[in-house]
Amino acid sequence: MKSYFEHRACGVKIIDMDWSGCELVEVVPGKVSGAPLLKGTRLPAETLIENVQAYMDDGQLLEEAILSTLESFPSTPGGAGTIRALFAYSESQDLLRRHQPAL
């Protein structure tokens, strides 16, 4: 279950985000075009990650950005804890990508 999202500040697409190891995310064919979604919702996981990153780009600290994102998406199941876990998972995937040898 790989996907990509576009970093707002630089317009670069971050490719191959592998959500298969994240128990909070599911892909349902035909639901929101098969995008990785927060389980039981129609909310793309990347939307939450992008929102946190946008707040951080505006100068907020991580925890402030998570709470601001929760204000933007108040019906997020699990609240700030879910957003925090998704962000941590995306950061771990980013670290893995950066440390993989080039093919």
Secondary structure as UniProt FT lines:
FT   STRAND          2..6
FT   TURN            8..10
FT   STRAND          13..18
FT   TURN            20..21
FT   TURN            23..24
FT   STRAND          25..26
FT   TURN            29..30
FT   HELIX           32..34
FT   STRAND          37..38
FT   TURN            39..40
FT   HELIX           45..57
FT   TURN            58..59
FT   HELIX           62..72
FT   TURN            74..75
FT   TURN            77..78
FT   HELIX           79..98
//
